[in-house]
Amino acid sequence: MTPTGTQPPSGAAQRTTAPGRRTRERIVQAAAELMFHKGVAGTSIPDVLQAAKVSASQVYHYFGDKQGLVSAVIQYQAEARLDSQRPLLDHLDSFEALRAWCDATVAEQERRDCTGGCEIGSLAGELVETDNGARCDLVAAFDAWERPVREGLARMQERGELSADADVHDLATVLLTAVQGGLLLTQVRRTTHPLRTAMDAAMTHIESFATGPARQA
C-alpha cells in the first residue's frame, strides 16, 4: 500500500540503515498509539517526541510534517490489522473459512472487552471530512483489507461454488461494511452482539449465492 499523503524528504525515504528503520518504526508506533487513544487532533508532535524519545528533527526528517506522520500511521494501522488476521485472510476461499474469519473477528473484540473499536475506522471518523490526503490513504487501507475477501470469493466463483451472478466486489464490500458498523456498535454498547449479528447477516447474503452441493439450507 502506498500512502498518498505528504511524503518524507527524499533523503529520509532513501535511508535504509537498520538504526534508521528502527527509529522510524518507533516514531510511527508511538504516534499510532497516541492517536488511537487521544485522536489525531489531540496528539501533538511534542507528545510523539516524548513517547518515542526522539528529537523534532528526527520526526521532520522521516515524515516532513504532521500530515506525513498521519499518513504513515494509517499505513501502519492497516498493516497491523491485516497481520493480526493472518493466516485466515490468506485463505478466505470457502464458506467455512469466511465464517471462521467472522468468528475470529468477534473473538478478538471479546478479548478486548469491546473497547477501542477499529484503529482504521477511528482514524477515518476523524479525518475523512477534513483531510483529503488522509482520506485517500484510508481508501487504500480499507481496500487492502477488503481485497483478501474479494479474492477469496473470486476463487470460489472460479471453482463454481459461487454463482456467476454474484458480484464479488459488492459481496466483499457488504462483509467489510458489516465488520465496520458492527465494530462501532460493539464499542458503543460494550457487547459483541451487534458485530456478530451484522456479520451473520452479511454471510447469509453471501451464502445465498452458493451453487450445487454448497448451497446452504
C-alpha positions in Angstrom: 0.0 0.0 0.0 1.5 3.4 -1.0 0.4 6.3 1.2 -0.9 9.3 -0.8 -0.3 12.0 1.9 2.7 14.1 2.4 5.9 12.1 1.8 9.1 12.3 3.8 12.1 14.2 2.4 13.9 12.2 -0.3 16.9 11.6 2.0 14.6 10.0 4.6 12.9 7.9 2.0 16.2 6.6 0.8 17.6 5.8 4.2 17.9 2.0 4.6 20.2 1.6 7.6 18.8 -0.7 10.4 19.1 2.0 13.1 17.2 4.4 10.8 14.4 1.9 10.2 14.1 1.2 13.9 13.9 4.9 14.7 11.2 5.5 12.1 9.2 2.5 13.3 9.5 3.6 16.9 8.1 7.1 16.0 5.2 5.6 13.9 4.3 3.1 16.7 4.3 5.8 19.3 2.2 8.1 17.2 -0.2 5.3 16.3 -0.8 4.5 20.0 -1.3 8.1 20.9 -3.6 8.8 18.0 -5.7 5.8 18.8 -6.3 6.8 22.4 -6.2 10.6 22.0 -7.2 11.2 18.4 -5.2 12.9 15.7 -6.2 16.4 16.8 -5.4 15.5 20.4 -1.9 14.3 19.6 0.8 16.9 19.1 4.3 16.5 17.7 5.8 17.2 21.2 3.6 14.3 22.5 5.1 12.0 19.9 8.7 13.2 20.7 8.2 12.4 24.4 6.6 9.0 23.8 9.2 7.9 21.1 12.1 9.6 22.9 13.3 11.3 19.7 14.0 14.8 18.6 11.9 17.1 16.5 14.5 17.0 13.7 14.1 13.2 13.5 10.4 13.4 13.1 10.6 16.0 10.4 13.5 14.1 8.7 11.4 11.0 8.3 7.9 12.4 7.8 8.2 16.1 6.7 5.3 17.3 8.8 2.4 16.0 10.9 0.4 15.1 7.8 3.2 12.9 6.6 3.3 11.2 10.1 -0.5 10.7 10.0 -0.1 9.0 6.5 2.5 6.7 8.0 0.2 5.9 10.9 -2.7 5.0 8.6 -0.4 2.6 6.7 1.0 1.2 9.9 -2.5 0.5 11.4 -3.7 -1.1 8.1 -0.7 -3.4 8.0 -1.1 -4.2 11.7 -4.8 -5.1 11.3 -4.1 -7.3 8.3 -1.2 -9.0 10.1 -3.3 -9.8 13.1 -5.8 -11.6 11.0 -3.4 -13.8 9.1 -3.3 -16.6 8.1 -7.1 -16.5 7.9 -7.1 -13.6 5.5 -4.9 -15.6 3.0 -7.4 -18.4 2.7 -10.9 -16.9 2.5 -12.0 -19.1 -0.3 -14.7 -21.2 1.3 -17.8 -20.5 3.3 -16.2 -22.3 6.2 -13.1 -20.1 6.1 -15.2 -16.9 5.8 -17.3 -18.0 8.8 -14.1 -18.8 10.7 -12.8 -15.3 10.0 -16.0 -13.8 11.2 -15.8 -15.8 14.4 -12.2 -14.7 14.9 -13.2 -11.1 14.5 -15.8 -11.4 17.2 -13.5 -13.3 19.5 -10.9 -10.5 19.1 -13.4 -7.9 20.3 -14.4 -10.1 23.2 -10.7 -10.3 24.3 -10.6 -6.5 24.2 -13.8 -6.2 26.2 -15.4 -4.4 23.3 -13.2 -1.3 23.9 -11.2 0.7 21.4 -13.2 -0.1 18.2 -11.3 -0.3 14.9 -8.0 1.5 14.6 -8.6 2.3 10.9 -12.2 3.2 11.5 -11.3 5.6 14.3 -8.9 7.4 12.0 -11.5 7.5 9.3 -14.1 9.0 11.5 -11.8 11.9 12.5 -10.1 12.6 9.2 -12.2 11.9 6.1 -14.1 15.2 6.1 -11.1 17.4 6.9 -8.0 15.9 5.2 -8.4 14.7 1.7 -4.8 13.2 1.6 -5.7 11.1 4.7 -9.0 10.1 3.1 -7.1 8.8 0.1 -4.8 6.9 2.4 -7.8 5.4 4.2 -9.4 4.4 0.9 -6.2 2.4 0.2 -6.2 0.9 3.8 -9.8 -0.3 3.5 -9.2 -1.7 0.0 -6.2 -3.7 1.3 -8.5 -5.1 4.0 -11.3 -5.9 1.6 -9.0 -7.4 -1.1 -8.5 -10.8 0.5 -12.2 -11.2 0.9 -12.8 -10.3 -2.7 -10.1 -12.5 -4.0 -11.3 -15.5 -1.9 -14.8 -15.1 -3.3 -13.4 -14.8 -6.8 -11.6 -18.2 -6.3 -14.9 -19.7 -5.1 -16.7 -18.4 -8.2 -14.0 -19.7 -10.5 -14.5 -23.2 -8.9 -18.2 -23.0 -9.4 -19.0 -22.8 -5.7 -20.4 -19.3 -6.0 -23.0 -18.3 -8.6 -21.7 -16.5 -11.7 -24.4 -13.8 -11.0 -22.6 -12.9 -7.7 -20.7 -9.6 -7.8 -17.7 -10.5 -5.6 -16.8 -6.8 -5.3 -20.1 -5.9 -3.8 -20.2 -9.0 -1.6 -16.8 -8.2 -0.2 -17.9 -4.6 0.5 -21.0 -5.9 2.2 -19.0 -8.0 4.6 -16.4 -5.3 5.3 -19.2 -2.8 5.9 -20.8 -5.3 8.4 -17.4 -5.5 10.2 -17.0 -1.7 10.4 -20.6 -1.0 11.5 -20.6 -3.9 13.9 -17.3 -2.8 15.5 -18.6 0.7 16.1 -21.8 -0.5 17.8 -19.8 -3.1 19.7 -17.6 -0.3 21.0 -20.6 1.9 22.0 -22.8 -0.9 23.5 -19.9 -2.9 25.0 -21.2 -6.1 23.7 -20.2 -8.1 20.6 -23.9 -8.9 19.7 -24.1 -6.1 17.0 -20.9 -7.3 15.4 -21.9 -11.0 15.3 -25.4 -10.1 14.1 -24.1 -7.9 11.3 -21.6 -10.4 10.1 -24.1 -13.3 10.3 -26.5 -11.3 8.1 -23.7 -10.5 5.6 -22.6 -14.2 5.5 -26.2 -15.3 5.0 -26.5 -13.0 2.0 -23.2 -14.3 0.6 -24.2 -17.9 1.1 -27.4 -17.3 -0.8 -25.2 -17.2 -3.9 -23.8 -20.7 -3.2 -24.3 -23.3 -6.0 -24.9 -27.0 -6.2 -24.0 -29.1 -3.1 -22.5 -26.0 -1.4 -25.9 -24.2 -1.2 -26.9 -23.6 2.3 -30.2 -24.8 3.7 
